[in-house]
C-alpha cells in the first residue's frame, strides 16, 4: 500500500504507536479484534480498522501539494475535500476556497474563475456536467483530481453494466456528493436509479413485480432516476452499485433482495439475463472499518465514542452499528467532552447537538473509541487524552502502551 505525504498536523503519537504494535503482531490485518489500552480502572477499546483510508490520504496529499506547487495562484475546491470539519478548516486557513457547498449550492459563481486558477476535485469525485463546465472555462482539472480510486471503480463498473444493457441501481443518498457524481457518470451510459435504503428497495420490488401501478413511480422516486427512464422496460435487467461509504451489509442486503425479486419474476434459470453480480463495488476500507466496529459488539462496554464530521456518511453508519448495544456518543473532537462530564453528542435522527452524560468518575470504565474514514488520527489522540484527563486512571499512557506491546 502506498505511503502518503501528509502534514504533521494529521499525525499522532498515540494512534501511530497502537497501529505500529498491531502491524507487528498482525501484519496481514486478519485479526479484527480491538486493541485495548489498559489503564487499570479504565480500558479503551480501539478497533482494528478506523480513520483515514487510502482515498482520504490521497486527497489530502494532493491538496497540500497544490498549495506548495502554486504559490500566488488562486486555489479552489469544488466542495468540501472530505466530510471532516478540521480538515476543511485547515485547508480554508491556507487560502483554499470552496466553489460549492456539500449540497451543490454555488458559493462562488463560475464566471469568477479564470483559466490560470487551480481547481481541486474532492475525494467524492464530481459530475460530468461540472467537468464540462471546467473545460469550457479552460481550467485544467486533472492534475489535482483527488477522486478516490474506489469511487472510480464504481463508475467503471456502472459503465460496464451500461455496455451490457443493464439498468444501474445505485444504493446511496441522492444529495451526497459521491452519489451525485456516480449518478452522473452512470446515467451517461445506462438508465440509472438511486435507492436510499431497504424501504425504498421494497417499493422498487413492487414496481418490478407489477404490484404498484407505474403511474405512481414518480411519486416515490422523483429526482432519483435518469432522463427518459421508463420503469416499464428499464427494470427487467438490473445491477447494483453503491455509494462507497454506505453500510456494506445494507448494500449487500439490497443486492440480494433485488436478486431474489428477479428470480421471483423470471425464474432462477433466467437470472443471469436479468441480474448482474456487482458485489465487487464495495469499498475495502468501508468493509474493514464496519467489520472492525461490529467486532466491538462482542465485548461488554460502558460507552462508545465515534469521532468525525456530522455530515459524514461512513461515520454515521459506525454510530448506527454501535448504538444497537452501547450508549454511543457521536462527537466532533475532544472539545465535545466537557468538565462537568456532559458530552456534546450529535443525534443522527434529529440532526442536532444534544447534551448527554457519562460519569467518568464511576469506574472501572470500558469505552470504545473509533473514528470515520475522514477523521485524522491526531483528533482521535486528543479525544483519548481528554478521556484520560477526565477519568484520571490508575496507570499512565506509557504503561498502557507497554501492556499492549506485551499482549
LOMAR-952201 format. One line per 4 residues: number of its first residue (from 0); their letters; for each residue z, x, y of C-alpha. Coordinates in Angstrom, 2 decimals. Example, Ala and Ser with C-alpha at 12.3 -4.5 7.8 and 13.67 -1.06 7.14 Angstrom:
0) as) 7.80 12.30 -4.50 | 7.14 13.67 -1.06 .
***
This chain:
0) xxxx) 0.00 0.00 0.00 | -0.96 1.31 3.42 | 1.80 2.56 5.71 | 1.51 1.27 9.27 .
4) xxxx) 2.47 2.97 12.51 | 4.65 0.56 14.46 | 7.08 1.18 17.36 | 10.64 2.29 16.62 .
8) xxxx) 11.72 -0.99 18.26 | 10.91 -2.66 14.95 | 12.61 -0.16 12.64 | 16.13 -0.47 11.25 .
12) xxxx) 18.73 1.86 9.74 | 20.42 -0.76 7.53 | 17.49 -2.65 6.03 | 15.43 0.54 5.72 .
16) xxxx) 18.22 2.02 3.61 | 18.56 -1.14 1.50 | 14.80 -1.17 0.86 | 14.82 2.55 0.04 .
20) xxxx) 17.59 2.06 -2.53 | 15.76 -0.84 -4.16 | 12.46 1.03 -4.21 | 14.08 3.91 -6.09 .
24) xxxx) 15.61 1.61 -8.70 | 12.70 -0.85 -8.93 | 9.51 0.91 -7.75 | 7.18 -1.79 -9.11 .
28) xxxx) 9.14 -4.60 -7.41 | 9.54 -6.61 -10.60 | 13.26 -7.35 -10.21 | 13.67 -10.32 -7.87 .
32) xxxx) 17.48 -10.28 -7.87 | 19.01 -9.73 -4.41 | 20.65 -6.58 -3.13 | 24.36 -7.10 -2.48 .
36) xxxx) 26.15 -5.31 0.33 | 29.76 -5.43 -0.90 | 32.34 -5.13 1.86 | 35.20 -6.28 -0.38 .
40) xxxx) 36.14 -9.62 1.14 | 32.56 -10.07 2.41 | 29.39 -9.89 0.35 | 25.96 -10.07 1.96 .
44) xxxx) 23.11 -11.05 -0.35 | 19.79 -9.58 0.79 | 16.75 -10.97 -1.09 | 14.34 -8.56 -2.78 .
48) xxxx) 11.47 -9.57 -0.51 | 11.58 -10.74 3.12 | 10.46 -9.79 6.60 | 7.29 -8.05 7.75 .
52) xxxx) 4.31 -8.40 5.44 | 1.06 -6.38 5.33 | -0.76 -8.73 7.71 | 2.02 -8.68 10.32 .
56) xxxx) 2.41 -4.89 10.31 | -1.37 -4.52 10.58 | -1.42 -6.87 13.59 | 1.43 -5.08 15.35 .
60) xxxx) -0.09 -1.64 14.79 | -3.46 -2.70 16.23 | -1.86 -4.46 19.22 | 0.10 -1.41 20.31 .
64) xxxx) -2.91 0.79 19.62 | -4.88 -1.42 22.02 | -2.27 -0.69 24.68 | -2.36 3.07 24.04 .
68) xxxx) -6.15 3.31 23.95 | -6.90 1.20 27.03 | -4.72 2.30 29.96 | -5.56 0.43 33.14 .
72) xxxx) -7.53 -2.30 31.38 | -6.56 -5.96 31.18 | -5.50 -6.85 27.64 | -5.28 -10.39 26.35 .
76) xxxx) -4.13 -12.03 23.14 | -5.83 -15.27 22.13 | -2.37 -16.73 21.48 | 0.94 -15.53 20.06 .
80) xxxx) 0.44 -12.45 17.89 | 2.80 -13.89 15.27 | 5.46 -16.57 15.37 | 8.38 -14.39 16.41 .
84) xxxx) 9.72 -14.54 19.97 | 10.99 -10.95 20.07 | 7.61 -9.53 19.07 | 5.71 -11.70 21.55 .
88) xxxx) 8.18 -11.00 24.37 | 7.84 -7.26 23.79 | 4.04 -7.49 23.94 | 4.27 -9.50 27.17 .
92) xxxx) 6.61 -6.89 28.63 | 3.87 -4.30 28.07 | 1.41 -6.36 30.15 | -0.45 -8.26 27.46 .
96) xxxx) -1.23 -11.86 28.46 | -1.83 -14.91 26.28 | -5.05 -16.89 26.75 | -3.77 -19.96 24.86 .
100) xxxx) -0.50 -21.39 23.60 | 0.11 -21.98 19.89 | -1.44 -25.46 20.06 | -4.70 -24.17 21.53 .
104) xxxx) -4.00 -25.23 25.13 | -5.78 -22.91 27.54 | -3.36 -20.87 29.68 | -5.95 -18.65 31.35 .
108) xxxx) -9.46 -20.02 31.98 | -12.24 -18.32 30.04 | -14.07 -17.88 33.34 | -11.43 -15.34 34.46 .
112) xxxx) -12.41 -12.92 31.70 | -14.87 -10.08 32.18 | -16.85 -8.05 29.60 | -14.65 -4.97 30.11 .
116) xxxx) -11.48 -6.88 29.21 | -9.79 -6.32 25.86 | -9.13 -9.41 23.72 | -6.94 -9.17 20.60 .
120) xxxx) -7.42 -11.73 17.83 | -4.00 -12.50 16.31 | -2.97 -12.30 12.66 | -3.73 -16.01 12.17 .
124) xxxx) -7.41 -15.39 12.95 | -9.41 -17.67 15.19 | -12.13 -20.29 15.11 | -15.85 -19.65 15.06 .
128) xxxx) -16.08 -21.57 18.34 | -13.75 -19.12 20.10 | -15.64 -16.14 18.68 | -18.84 -17.64 20.06 .
132) xxxx) -17.15 -18.08 23.43 | -16.13 -14.41 23.48 | -19.65 -13.38 22.51 | -21.08 -15.49 25.33 .
136) xxxx) -18.74 -13.72 27.76 | -19.93 -10.34 26.49 | -16.47 -9.40 25.18 | -16.34 -7.17 22.10 .
140) xxxx) -13.58 -8.55 19.85 | -13.85 -6.77 16.50 | -12.08 -3.51 17.42 | -8.74 -5.27 17.81 .
144) xxxx) -9.28 -8.15 15.43 | -5.93 -8.32 13.60 | -6.77 -11.26 11.32 | -4.71 -10.95 8.16 .
148) xxxx) -6.91 -9.92 5.21 | -5.31 -12.62 3.09 | -6.38 -15.24 5.63 | -9.90 -13.81 5.46 .
152) xxxx) -9.66 -14.09 1.67 | -9.13 -17.85 2.08 | -12.18 -18.04 4.37 | -14.29 -16.18 1.83 .
156) xxxx) -13.14 -18.46 -0.95 | -13.94 -21.51 1.19 | -17.43 -20.15 1.86 | -17.99 -19.63 -1.86 .
160) xxxx) -16.86 -23.19 -2.56 | -19.31 -24.43 0.05 | -22.15 -22.45 -1.50 | -21.41 -24.27 -4.77 .
164) xxxx) -21.41 -27.68 -3.05 | -17.66 -28.26 -3.25 | -15.67 -30.05 -0.58 | -12.79 -27.87 0.62 .
168) xxxx) -9.32 -29.41 0.71 | -7.04 -27.30 2.94 | -3.29 -27.53 2.38 | -1.93 -26.78 5.84 .
172) xxxx) -0.66 -28.05 9.18 | -3.61 -29.26 11.23 | -2.12 -27.98 14.50 | -1.29 -24.49 13.19 .
176) xxxx) -3.48 -21.63 14.47 | -4.27 -20.38 10.98 | -5.27 -23.80 9.67 | -7.42 -24.44 12.75 .
180) xxxx) -9.18 -21.14 12.09 | -9.59 -21.79 8.36 | -10.88 -25.30 9.02 | -13.46 -23.96 11.49 .
184) xxxx) -14.77 -21.40 9.00 | -14.70 -23.83 6.08 | -16.41 -26.65 7.97 | -19.31 -24.35 8.83 .
188) xxxx) -20.34 -24.20 5.17 | -18.89 -27.28 3.47 | -17.29 -30.70 4.06 | -13.61 -29.99 4.73 .
192) xxxx) -10.37 -31.98 4.87 | -6.79 -30.98 5.75 | -3.77 -32.39 3.89 | -0.29 -31.57 5.13 .
196) xxxx) 1.79 -32.35 2.07 | 2.03 -34.22 -1.21 | 2.43 -37.54 0.59 | -1.00 -37.17 2.22 .
200) xxxx) -2.41 -35.91 -1.09 | -1.21 -39.07 -2.84 | -3.05 -41.09 -0.19 | -6.15 -38.99 -0.79 .
204) xxxx) -5.94 -39.77 -4.51 | -6.12 -43.49 -3.75 | -9.36 -42.98 -1.84 | -10.78 -40.80 -4.62 .
208) xxxx) -9.99 -43.44 -7.24 | -11.10 -46.35 -5.07 | -7.60 -47.78 -4.76 | -7.89 -47.87 -0.96 .
212) xxxx) -10.97 -49.04 0.97 | -13.00 -46.23 2.54 | -12.88 -48.10 5.86 | -9.20 -47.10 6.12 .
216) xxxx) -9.82 -43.37 5.59 | -9.95 -42.56 9.30 | -6.63 -44.27 9.98 | -4.90 -41.74 7.70 .
220) xxxx) -6.96 -38.58 8.22 | -8.31 -38.84 11.77 | -8.84 -35.39 13.27 | -8.40 -33.70 9.90 .
224) xxxx) -11.92 -33.79 8.49 | -15.20 -32.11 9.36 | -18.08 -33.68 11.23 | -20.16 -36.11 9.15 .
228) xxxx) -17.50 -36.14 6.43 | -18.25 -39.01 4.05 | -15.30 -39.91 1.79 | -17.69 -41.98 -0.30 .
232) xxxx) -19.55 -38.90 -1.53 | -17.61 -35.81 -0.45 | -14.56 -36.40 -2.64 | -16.31 -36.15 -6.01 .
236) xxxx) -16.35 -32.34 -6.14 | -13.40 -30.52 -4.57 | -11.49 -27.24 -4.41 | -8.11 -26.50 -2.81 .
240) xxxx) -7.26 -23.59 -0.49 | -4.22 -23.19 1.73 | -2.69 -22.03 4.95 | -1.19 -18.81 3.57 .
244) xxxx) 2.28 -19.49 4.98 | 2.77 -22.85 3.29 | 5.20 -23.35 0.42 | 3.34 -21.80 -2.50 .
248) xxxx) 4.83 -24.16 -5.05 | 3.68 -27.14 -2.98 | 0.12 -25.79 -2.74 | 0.06 -25.39 -6.50 .
252) xxxx) 1.53 -28.87 -6.99 | -1.16 -30.35 -4.73 | -3.91 -28.50 -6.61 | -2.50 -29.65 -9.97 .
256) xxxx) -2.21 -33.22 -8.70 | -5.82 -33.31 -7.49 | -7.00 -31.67 -10.70 | -5.38 -34.49 -12.69 .
260) xxxx) -6.90 -37.00 -10.28 | -10.39 -35.69 -11.09 | -9.57 -35.85 -14.81 | -8.47 -39.47 -14.35 .
264) xxxx) -11.76 -40.28 -12.59 | -14.31 -38.23 -14.51 | -12.61 -37.23 -17.76 | -11.43 -33.82 -18.94 .
268) xxxx) -14.85 -32.90 -20.29 | -16.41 -33.16 -16.82 | -13.59 -31.42 -14.93 | -15.50 -28.18 -14.26 .
272) xxxx) -18.18 -30.15 -12.42 | -15.67 -31.80 -10.08 | -12.75 -29.40 -9.54 | -12.60 -25.67 -8.73 .
276) xxxx) -9.65 -23.49 -9.72 | -8.62 -21.74 -6.48 | -5.07 -20.55 -7.10 | -6.11 -17.03 -6.04 .
280) xxxx) -5.89 -18.02 -2.34 | -2.07 -17.96 -2.42 | -0.76 -15.03 -0.32 | 1.17 -12.45 -2.34 .
284) xxxx) 3.76 -11.98 0.44 | 4.38 -15.71 0.74 | 4.76 -15.90 -3.04 | 7.11 -12.91 -3.23 .
288) xxxx) 9.27 -13.99 -0.29 | 9.64 -17.50 -1.63 | 10.29 -16.32 -5.20 | 12.98 -13.92 -3.96 .
292) xxxx) 14.53 -16.74 -1.93 | 14.52 -19.04 -4.96 | 16.38 -16.31 -6.86 | 19.28 -16.70 -4.40 .
296) xxxx) 19.81 -20.23 -5.71 | 21.17 -18.71 -8.93 | 24.25 -17.50 -7.04 | 27.29 -19.25 -5.62 .
300) xxxx) 27.18 -18.61 -1.88 | 29.12 -19.95 1.09 | 26.21 -19.93 3.52 | 22.72 -18.63 4.22 .
304) xxxx) 21.21 -17.27 7.42 | 17.43 -17.43 7.85 | 16.14 -15.41 10.80 | 12.86 -15.98 12.58 .
308) xxxx) 10.82 -17.86 15.15 | 11.45 -21.58 15.12 | 7.70 -22.27 15.09 | 7.18 -20.02 12.07 .
312) xxxx) 5.82 -21.95 9.11 | 6.76 -19.44 6.41 | 10.30 -19.10 7.81 | 10.75 -22.88 7.87 .
316) xxxx) 9.90 -23.01 4.17 | 12.64 -20.46 3.42 | 15.07 -22.81 5.17 | 13.83 -25.72 3.06 .
320) xxxx) 14.44 -23.76 -0.13 | 17.96 -22.60 0.75 | 19.27 -25.81 2.31 | 18.88 -27.53 -1.05 .
324) xxxx) 22.03 -25.71 -2.20 | 23.70 -23.89 0.69 | 24.86 -24.51 4.23 | 21.87 -22.92 5.93 .
328) xxxx) 21.56 -21.65 9.49 | 18.08 -21.10 10.99 | 18.69 -18.58 13.76 | 16.55 -16.60 16.15 .
332) xxxx) 18.68 -13.43 16.30 | 22.23 -12.06 16.50 | 22.82 -13.87 19.80 | 22.84 -17.11 17.81 .
336) xxxx) 26.25 -16.16 16.35 | 28.99 -16.91 18.88 | 32.51 -15.54 19.28 | 34.07 -18.94 18.54 .
340) xxxx) 32.38 -18.94 15.09 | 29.82 -21.51 16.19 | 26.19 -20.87 15.33 | 23.16 -21.92 17.37 .
344) xxxx) 21.03 -23.16 14.48 | 17.58 -24.73 14.73 | 17.23 -28.07 12.97 | 13.76 -28.20 11.37 .
348) xxxx) 13.76 -32.01 11.42 | 14.93 -32.84 14.96 | 13.32 -29.63 16.31 | 16.45 -28.97 18.36 .
352) xxxx) 19.13 -26.27 18.50 | 22.39 -27.61 17.10 | 25.88 -26.15 17.20 | 27.07 -25.59 13.65 .
356) xxxx) 30.12 -23.74 12.45 | 31.05 -21.20 9.82 | 34.60 -19.91 9.77 | 34.01 -16.19 9.38 .
360) xxxx) 37.77 -15.62 9.05 | 38.00 -17.77 5.92 | 37.45 -15.01 3.37 | 36.27 -14.00 0.87 .
364) xxxx) 32.77 -14.89 2.01 | 29.41 -14.68 0.25 | 26.48 -15.00 2.65 | 22.73 -14.70 2.15 .
368) xxxx) 20.72 -13.09 4.95 | 16.93 -13.31 4.96 | 14.02 -13.49 7.40 | 10.49 -14.77 7.75 .
372) xxxx) 7.38 -12.59 7.41 | 7.11 -12.20 11.20 | 10.70 -11.05 11.79 | 11.34 -7.33 12.43 .
376) xxxx) 13.93 -5.63 10.22 | 15.67 -4.45 13.39 | 16.61 -8.06 14.19 | 17.96 -8.52 10.65 .
380) xxxx) 20.01 -5.36 11.20 | 21.60 -6.76 14.32 | 22.46 -10.03 12.56 | 24.17 -8.08 9.78 .
384) xxxx) 26.06 -6.02 12.35 | 27.09 -9.22 14.15 | 28.40 -10.76 10.91 | 30.40 -7.58 10.26 .
388) xxxx) 31.78 -7.78 13.80 | 32.88 -11.39 13.33 | 34.34 -11.00 9.82 | 35.99 -7.56 10.12 .
392) xxxx) 35.65 -6.90 6.38 | 37.74 -4.52 4.27 | 35.01 -1.94 3.71 | 32.68 -0.22 6.16 .
396) xxxx) 28.90 -0.49 6.18 | 28.59 3.04 4.80 | 30.91 2.17 1.95 | 28.88 -0.97 1.18 .
400) xxxx) 25.64 1.03 1.13 | 27.23 3.62 -1.14 | 28.31 0.88 -3.56 | 24.72 -0.47 -3.56 .
404) xxx) 23.40 3.01 -4.43 | 25.73 3.21 -7.42 | 24.77 -0.19 -8.87 .
***
